[in-house]
Amino acid sequence: MCGQNLSIGVVGGASPTSDFQNQTLGGDFPFIDYSTPKRYVIGAMLEYRLTSQISMEADGLFHPPR
């Protein structure tokens, strides 16, 4: 079988739990209540297939400091 040995991609995400904070707009009578992520992660992925069952992967990730 023949195929590509090198894969390149983009990865990203955010935590749905403790990384979210509630925001309320409207002062005494709030009319918008929503959650926003405090932090996110984004980066690049590189994978090289050595055999049909073994591959190596390297990720470079960035997340903003708190």
DASULTA-V991080 format. One record per backbone hydrogen bond with DSSP energy under -0.5 kcal/mol. NH is the residue of the N-H (numbers start at 1). CO is the residue of the C=O. E is the energy in kcal/mol with one decimal. If there is no record, write none. Layout:
nh	co	e
NH	CO	E
NH	CO	E
This chain:
nh	co	e
7	47	-3.1
9	45	-2.4
11	43	-2.0
13	41	-2.3
20	17	-1.6
21	36	-1.8
23	34	-3.2
25	32	-2.5
29	26	-1.4
30	28	-0.5
31	25	-2.2
32	25	-1.5
34	23	-2.3
36	21	-2.0
38	19	-3.2
41	13	-2.6
42	62	-2.1
43	11	-2.4
44	60	-1.9
45	9	-2.5
46	58	-2.5
47	7	-2.8
48	56	-2.9
49	5	-3.1
50	48	-0.6
50	54	-1.7
51	54	-2.1
56	48	-2.7
58	46	-2.9
60	44	-2.4
61	59	-0.5
62	42	-2.6
